[in-house]
Amino acid sequence: MHSRCCGCCFIATTLMPRAVRTTGIAVGYALTSHYLLVWLQHAQMAWIFPVYGSVIAVLSVVVDHVAKKRGHVYIGD
């Protein structure tokens, strides 16, 4: 764990078996995004949601690339 990390991501992922970690984290983000969309629509700022989705997608690609480069990618048994 890096000193920059608060530890919350480490704890959440270690509570799940390795085979389902990606799915478990993805479901959490999927549920959160629905609430975010409704809240943004209510606040008349729905245009931010596609930006949020784009940032998350780019961040996912970057994290995947860095993890593969460092050799820390686990793809099932």
C-alpha positions, 0 to 999 in steps of 0.5 A, spaced: 500 500 500 502 506 498 503 512 502 498 516 498 492 511 499 487 512 504 487 504 505 479 504 503 480 501 496 485 496 499 480 494 505 474 493 500 477 489 495 480 484 500 474 483 503 472 479 496 475 473 493 480 474 488 475 471 483 470 476 484 473 482 486 472 486 479 465 484 479 464 486 486 467 493 485 464 494 478 457 493 481 458 498 487 460 503 482 454 501 477 449 502 483 452 509 485 452 511 478 444 511 478 444 515 484 449 520 481 445 521 475 438 522 479 441 527 483 445 531 477 438 531 474 435 534 480 440 539 480 439 541 473 446 538 471 445 532 468 450 534 462 456 532 468 454 525 467 457 523 461 463 527 463 463 523 469 462 516 465 468 518 460 473 520 466 471 513 469 472 510 462 479 513 461 481 512 468 480 504 468 484 504 461 490 507 465 489 503 471 489 497 467 495 499 463 499 500 469 497 494 472 499 489 466 505 493 466 507 492 473 504 484 472 499 485 478 493 483 474 489 477 476 485 473 471 481 467 474 484 460 475 
